């Protein structure tokens, strides 16, 4: 078995672990800091919206020896607007000019054809109006709102409202971080970006549900035992699913990274590259939130429940009692290794086979001699002397 597999087995059995829940305020602080930076970047720099949302034209040239800087200069002079030029893997150029109309688009196309020394018909151009981008944005917001509502309803039914609220916070956390990266780095937002954002919400939800399923199983009937608090049981469950979450995240990130870095370098920019970029950022944020945000939030919400608070007090009282008994050299009242979710443990003391038997039950009389078995009281009666009836019959025969 590999080292990671061995570690996963030890984490699952509770033989090793890291206290994620105890350090939850550190994770909260990191997330809050990232969120503040993301919101500040959004209001200061804003999102770099693509032409699909702002309107404009995109020109794709055939294979050419013209440099990116030359093509950008020609496009900006012909249109009077800023141009973004990307070199595709096959030697083609993708030129994007925002906020131009059909007449300006024809002028840019003619200027590019003259500069590249190609026929204008060989340059593929796409003109996008701003109204189409506005419709796409509205549909994206509607889809996001419907998705969030359905997620909360599903988790509230499948688990409980505290887990549903925690999952919702984790999803908003992932979206905020992803948007923040786009604002700070200046990545262009395209319809592919929107598709990627909606996709990472589903993945982040899946990873969170996996963790919550283990948490629900391990904390079943948690109040029927006094071996673990809810926080300890949640942390143990989180460690049990830690390796699975890491493996799932790595397996998902590897093909996305290959698509982003290798495919993007070979094929150049485009819809596929935009989707891969948002997926890569969102998957990393989702893996972080499912481990460091979602479960600690559930613990904070659950520990406000009066039943869980009373249970934690019982656990603390039992441990204090056992500590006092251990200081006196006495046996604790019960074991501390009761697994939560089994309903076992209880508070009933266990019989010690080494303890002496109570008086009046078992052996009586003087201490037994070496090599001689002590007989119970019931078997000693009548042995060594005849009973009254036997004595009378025996005496009559002798006379």
FIPALO-653626 format. One line per field, with one value per residue (C-alpha): x, y, z. Coordinates in Angstrom, 2 decimals, padded with zeros to 5 digits. Layout:
BEGIN
c1	[X / ...] .
c2	[Y / ...] .
c3	[Z / ...] .
! end
This chain:
BEGIN
c1	[000.00 / 001.28 / 002.15 / -000.88 / -003.10 / -001.61 / -002.14 / -005.72 / -006.41 / -004.95 / -006.99 / -010.15 / -009.55 / -008.80 / -005.19 / -003.88 / -005.45 / -005.15 / -007.41 / -008.97 / -011.91 / -009.79 / -007.95 / -011.11 / -010.65 / -007.35 / -009.13 / -011.92 / -009.36 / -007.64 / -010.96 / -012.12 / -008.83 / -009.10 / -012.73 / -011.89 / -009.13 / -011.52 / -014.27 / -011.78 / -010.39 / -013.90 / -014.78 / -011.36 / -010.50 / -013.71 / -014.05 / -012.51 / -015.66 / -015.31 / -016.94 / -019.75 / -020.94 / -019.80 / -020.18 / -017.49 / -015.78 / -013.40 / -011.10 / -009.30 / -006.55 / -004.95 / -001.37 / 000.86 / 004.33 / 002.99 / 003.82 / 001.26 / 002.39 / 002.07 / -001.43 / -002.50 / -001.21 / -003.04 / -006.33 / -006.23 / -005.44 / -008.27 / -010.90 / -009.90 / -010.41 / -008.15 / -007.44 / -006.45 / -004.38 / -003.63 / -001.39 / -002.97 / -000.99 / -001.25 / 000.34 / -003.00 / -003.95 / -007.11 / -007.82 / -010.55 / -011.82 / -014.56 / -017.38 / -017.29 / -020.09 / -020.38 / -018.80 / -015.78 / -015.50 / -015.19 / -012.47 / -010.45 / -010.85 / -009.58 / -006.63 / -005.65 / -005.90 / -003.59 / -001.08 / -001.06 / -001.04 / -003.99 / -007.45 / -010.07 / -012.37 / -009.75 / -010.15 / -012.99 / -014.88 / -017.65 / -019.63 / -021.41 / -023.95 / -024.09 / -027.73 / -026.79 / -024.21 / -026.74 / -029.14 / -026.38 / -025.53 / -029.16 / -029.60 / -026.42 / -027.67 / -031.03 / -029.36 / -027.12 / -030.05 / -032.12 / -029.12 / -028.53 / -032.18 / -032.28 / -029.04 / -030.36 / -033.63 / -031.86 / -029.33 / -032.00 / -033.98 / -031.05 / -029.14 / -030.34 / -030.64 / -027.30 / -025.46 / -027.45 / -026.47 / -022.81 / -022.78 / -024.33 / -021.62 / -018.96 / -020.41 / -020.48 / -016.92 / -015.79 / -017.51 / -016.01 / -012.48 / -012.82 / -014.18 / -011.47 / -008.74 / -010.28 / -010.38 / -006.85 / -005.13 / -007.29 / -008.57 / -011.24 / -014.78 / -016.49 / -019.48 / -016.98 / -016.13 / -019.79 / -020.06 / -016.98 / -018.36 / -021.63 / -019.64 / -017.43 / -020.51 / -021.63 / -018.19 / -017.82 / -021.26 / -020.31 / -017.15 / -019.05 / -021.79 / -019.15 / -017.77 / -021.24 / -022.29 / -019.41 / -020.19 / -023.84 / -022.92 / -020.31 / -022.51 / -025.62 / -027.03 / -024.14 / -026.02 / -026.47 / -022.82 / -020.37 / -017.10 / -016.89 / -018.16 / -019.75 / -016.64 / -014.36 / -016.64 / -016.80 / -013.03 / -012.61 / -015.06 / -013.24 / -009.93 / -011.58 / -012.63 / -009.53 / -007.54 / -010.61 / -011.21 / -007.57 / -007.58 / -010.82 / -009.47 / -006.15 / -007.83 / -010.14 / -007.40 / -004.90 / -006.92 / -008.09 / -004.48 / -003.45 / -006.27 / -005.36 / -001.58 / -000.82 / -003.98 / -004.00 / -000.39 / -000.91 / -004.41 / -004.31 / -007.15 / -010.76 / -013.88 / -012.14 / -009.34 / -011.78 / -013.71 / -010.50 / -009.26 / -012.38 / -012.51 / -008.91 / -009.39 / -012.81 / -011.82 / -008.90 / -011.16 / -013.84 / -011.38 / -010.26 / -013.78 / -015.11 / -012.35 / -011.57 / -014.87 / -017.95 / -017.41 / -016.10 / -019.15 / -021.45 / -019.70 / -020.18 / -023.86 / -024.46 / -022.76 / -025.44 / -028.03 / -029.08 / -029.04 / -025.43 / -024.44 / -025.93 / -024.17 / -020.82 / -021.33 / -022.02 / -018.84 / -016.83 / -018.37 / -017.63 / -014.04 / -013.59 / -015.03 / -012.75 / -009.76 / -010.53 / -010.97 / -007.67 / -005.96 / -007.27 / -006.11 / -009.64 / -011.05 / -012.96 / -016.72 / -016.77 / -014.66 / -013.85 / -013.57 / -017.29 / -017.79 / -020.36 / -023.17 / -023.36 / -025.52 / -023.21 / -021.21 / -023.82 / -022.98 / -023.37 / -020.26 / -018.65 / -017.90 / -014.25 / -013.32 / -010.50 / -012.83 / -013.66 / -017.09 / -019.56 / -020.08 / -022.83 / -022.28 / -019.76 / -017.04 / -017.44 / -015.40 / -011.69 / -009.23 / -008.67 / -005.55 / -002.95 / -004.12 / -007.53 / -010.69 / -013.11 / -016.63 / -019.76 / -022.06 / -024.79 / -022.46 / -020.91 / -024.19 / -024.66 / -021.10 / -019.01 / -022.00 / -025.16 / -028.56 / -031.07 / -033.05 / -029.96 / -028.61 / -031.86 / -031.97 / -028.38 / -028.78 / -031.77 / -029.86 / -027.00 / -029.24] .
c2	[000.00 / 003.50 / 006.01 / 008.10 / 005.01 / 004.06 / 007.57 / 007.53 / 004.25 / 005.62 / 008.80 / 006.79 / 004.60 / 007.63 / 006.57 / 009.86 / 013.22 / 016.96 / 019.22 / 021.29 / 022.42 / 023.79 / 026.06 / 027.15 / 030.82 / 030.77 / 029.42 / 031.95 / 034.74 / 033.62 / 033.41 / 036.78 / 038.37 / 036.87 / 037.94 / 041.53 / 041.65 / 040.21 / 042.73 / 045.61 / 044.49 / 044.26 / 047.83 / 049.30 / 047.53 / 045.79 / 042.77 / 042.69 / 041.88 / 040.34 / 041.57 / 039.07 / 041.32 / 044.74 / 044.27 / 044.46 / 042.38 / 039.43 / 038.79 / 035.50 / 035.72 / 032.91 / 031.84 / 034.88 / 036.16 / 039.45 / 040.00 / 040.57 / 044.17 / 045.04 / 043.58 / 045.40 / 048.72 / 048.32 / 047.32 / 050.25 / 052.80 / 051.53 / 051.32 / 054.04 / 051.61 / 049.40 / 046.00 / 042.73 / 040.36 / 036.73 / 034.40 / 031.03 / 027.81 / 027.33 / 030.72 / 032.46 / 035.68 / 036.44 / 040.17 / 041.51 / 045.08 / 046.27 / 048.76 / 049.05 / 048.88 / 047.19 / 050.03 / 050.20 / 046.43 / 046.50 / 049.14 / 047.06 / 043.97 / 045.78 / 047.26 / 043.86 / 042.26 / 044.92 / 044.56 / 040.76 / 040.73 / 038.35 / 038.46 / 040.10 / 037.10 / 034.88 / 036.82 / 035.48 / 038.21 / 038.03 / 041.09 / 040.92 / 043.46 / 044.55 / 043.49 / 039.84 / 040.03 / 041.62 / 038.73 / 036.23 / 037.99 / 038.05 / 034.35 / 033.58 / 035.44 / 033.67 / 030.28 / 031.07 / 032.14 / 029.05 / 026.81 / 028.31 / 027.92 / 024.28 / 023.53 / 024.90 / 022.96 / 019.71 / 019.93 / 020.93 / 017.79 / 015.39 / 016.64 / 019.62 / 023.39 / 024.02 / 022.00 / 023.68 / 027.11 / 026.07 / 024.72 / 027.96 / 030.01 / 027.74 / 028.18 / 031.97 / 031.77 / 029.86 / 032.30 / 035.31 / 033.94 / 033.04 / 036.47 / 038.08 / 036.27 / 037.45 / 041.07 / 041.12 / 039.30 / 040.86 / 037.70 / 038.32 / 037.29 / 035.46 / 033.13 / 030.32 / 031.86 / 031.82 / 028.16 / 027.38 / 029.22 / 027.29 / 024.06 / 024.66 / 025.27 / 021.73 / 020.32 / 022.27 / 021.07 / 017.46 / 017.68 / 019.30 / 016.66 / 013.90 / 015.50 / 016.12 / 012.53 / 011.26 / 013.87 / 012.83 / 009.16 / 009.74 / 012.05 / 009.90 / 009.54 / 011.64 / 012.55 / 008.88 / 008.51 / 010.51 / 009.54 / 012.36 / 015.88 / 016.95 / 018.93 / 015.92 / 013.66 / 016.19 / 016.57 / 012.79 / 012.52 / 015.28 / 013.47 / 010.27 / 011.86 / 014.07 / 011.80 / 011.12 / 014.86 / 015.45 / 012.61 / 013.84 / 017.39 / 016.32 / 014.01 / 016.85 / 019.49 / 017.49 / 017.32 / 020.91 / 022.04 / 020.11 / 021.71 / 025.17 / 025.19 / 022.67 / 023.03 / 026.79 / 027.03 / 024.83 / 025.83 / 029.39 / 031.38 / 030.59 / 029.28 / 026.08 / 028.02 / 030.34 / 027.41 / 025.70 / 028.88 / 029.38 / 025.66 / 025.61 / 028.57 / 027.39 / 023.77 / 024.84 / 027.18 / 024.48 / 021.92 / 024.46 / 025.46 / 021.91 / 021.08 / 024.34 / 026.24 / 024.01 / 021.53 / 024.08 / 026.23 / 023.27 / 022.73 / 026.39 / 026.23 / 022.90 / 024.01 / 026.69 / 023.90 / 023.44 / 019.64 / 019.68 / 022.13 / 019.83 / 016.86 / 018.64 / 019.41 / 015.72 / 014.74 / 017.31 / 016.17 / 012.53 / 013.28 / 015.34 / 012.48 / 009.95 / 012.22 / 012.41 / 008.64 / 008.10 / 010.44 / 008.25 / 005.13 / 003.93 / 002.54 / 005.05 / 004.62 / 003.69 / 003.62 / 006.76 / 005.07 / 004.88 / 005.56 / 008.25 / 007.08 / 003.61 / 004.58 / 002.52 / 003.54 / 004.87 / 005.53 / 002.00 / 000.80 / -002.36 / -005.39 / -005.87 / -009.58 / -008.85 / -007.39 / -009.57 / -011.10 / -009.47 / -010.99 / -013.62 / -014.83 / -017.53 / -018.77 / -018.71 / -020.11 / -019.94 / -019.33 / -022.34 / -024.37 / -024.88 / -027.49 / -027.86 / -026.68 / -024.74 / -026.07 / -023.91 / -023.85 / -025.84 / -028.77 / -028.86 / -029.53 / -033.12 / -034.11 / -035.68 / -036.53 / -038.60 / -037.06 / -037.76 / -040.37 / -042.23 / -042.29 / -043.82 / -046.59 / -047.40 / -047.62 / -050.02 / -052.45 / -052.65 / -053.51] .
c3	[000.00 / -000.84 / 001.86 / 000.99 / 001.18 / 004.54 / 005.83 / 004.57 / 006.38 / 009.61 / 009.30 / 008.65 / 011.73 / 013.89 / 014.53 / 013.11 / 012.43 / 012.31 / 014.33 / 011.54 / 013.63 / 016.48 / 014.04 / 012.26 / 013.13 / 011.23 / 008.14 / 008.59 / 008.78 / 005.59 / 003.73 / 005.01 / 003.92 / 000.44 / 000.21 / 001.18 / -001.46 / -004.06 / -003.29 / -003.27 / -006.62 / -008.04 / -007.08 / -007.94 / -011.18 / -012.15 / -014.39 / -017.83 / -019.76 / -023.18 / -026.33 / -025.84 / -022.99 / -024.21 / -027.93 / -030.61 / -033.27 / -033.32 / -036.29 / -036.87 / -039.47 / -041.46 / -040.71 / -040.93 / -040.14 / -038.78 / -035.11 / -032.39 / -031.83 / -035.52 / -035.79 / -032.63 / -033.93 / -037.24 / -035.57 / -033.13 / -035.87 / -038.07 / -035.30 / -032.89 / -029.99 / -027.94 / -029.48 / -027.83 / -029.99 / -029.17 / -031.12 / -031.71 / -031.73 / -035.50 / -036.27 / -036.64 / -034.87 / -032.90 / -032.79 / -030.54 / -030.76 / -028.40 / -028.94 / -032.73 / -035.28 / -038.66 / -040.67 / -038.36 / -038.46 / -042.26 / -042.01 / -039.54 / -041.69 / -044.78 / -042.89 / -041.53 / -044.97 / -046.39 / -043.56 / -043.69 / -047.49 / -047.64 / -049.15 / -046.90 / -047.44 / -045.70 / -042.46 / -040.34 / -038.52 / -035.93 / -034.88 / -031.51 / -030.30 / -026.64 / -026.30 / -026.83 / -024.05 / -021.73 / -022.34 / -021.60 / -018.35 / -017.23 / -017.98 / -016.05 / -012.97 / -013.19 / -013.46 / -010.50 / -008.31 / -009.20 / -008.53 / -005.09 / -004.08 / -005.21 / -003.38 / -000.11 / -000.44 / -001.28 / 001.54 / 004.06 / 003.14 / 002.79 / 005.85 / 007.90 / 007.60 / 009.34 / 006.71 / 003.96 / 005.26 / 005.58 / 002.01 / 000.74 / 002.47 / 000.97 / -002.53 / -002.19 / -000.88 / -004.00 / -006.33 / -004.55 / -004.71 / -008.40 / -009.32 / -007.19 / -009.12 / -012.37 / -011.20 / -009.77 / -012.63 / -015.33 / -016.99 / -019.59 / -018.71 / -021.56 / -021.86 / -021.33 / -017.98 / -017.01 / -018.00 / -015.92 / -012.89 / -013.00 / -013.37 / -010.34 / -008.22 / -008.97 / -008.22 / -004.99 / -003.91 / -004.66 / -002.57 / 000.28 / 000.19 / 000.44 / 003.60 / 005.04 / 004.40 / 006.52 / 009.16 / 009.31 / 009.70 / 012.41 / 014.50 / 014.38 / 017.92 / 019.21 / 022.38 / 023.39 / 024.33 / 026.39 / 024.77 / 022.18 / 021.77 / 018.50 / 017.61 / 018.14 / 016.12 / 013.27 / 013.20 / 013.17 / 010.28 / 008.38 / 008.77 / 007.59 / 004.29 / 003.93 / 001.62 / -000.50 / -000.91 / -001.84 / -004.37 / -005.91 / -006.21 / -007.71 / -010.22 / -011.27 / -011.42 / -013.48 / -016.74 / -016.28 / -015.80 / -018.90 / -020.86 / -019.56 / -019.80 / -022.55 / -024.63 / -024.22 / -025.30 / -028.35 / -029.39 / -028.15 / -026.62 / -027.11 / -025.44 / -024.29 / -022.67 / -020.89 / -019.43 / -018.28 / -016.61 / -014.50 / -013.69 / -012.47 / -010.13 / -008.93 / -008.29 / -006.12 / -004.15 / -003.83 / -002.44 / 000.16 / 001.21 / 001.61 / 004.11 / 005.89 / 005.74 / 005.40 / 008.25 / 010.81 / 010.07 / 010.75 / 014.09 / 015.04 / 014.13 / 015.90 / 019.11 / 019.46 / 019.78 / 023.46 / 023.07 / 021.82 / 024.56 / 027.21 / 025.65 / 025.71 / 029.40 / 030.11 / 028.30 / 030.25 / 033.57 / 032.83 / 031.93 / 035.10 / 037.16 / 035.52 / 036.05 / 039.77 / 039.91 / 038.14 / 040.61 / 043.45 / 041.67 / 040.96 / 037.77 / 035.57 / 035.41 / 031.71 / 028.60 / 026.62 / 023.25 / 022.53 / 018.87 / 018.15 / 015.98 / 017.48 / 020.43 / 022.66 / 025.66 / 028.00 / 031.59 / 033.00 / 034.88 / 033.66 / 035.88 / 036.74 / 036.67 / 039.12 / 041.79 / 044.84 / 045.06 / 047.47 / 050.90 / 051.19 / 047.62 / 046.87 / 049.25 / 053.04 / 055.93 / 056.55 / 053.77 / 051.61 / 052.12 / 049.42 / 046.97 / 048.57 / 046.92 / 049.08 / 048.89 / 048.81 / 051.81 / 050.12 / 049.41 / 052.90 / 054.76 / 055.90 / 054.97 / 057.80 / 060.08 / 059.42 / 059.36 / 062.11 / 060.20 / 059.12 / 062.66 / 064.00 / 061.39 / 061.89 / 065.66 / 065.39 / 063.26 / 065.73 / 068.64] .
! end
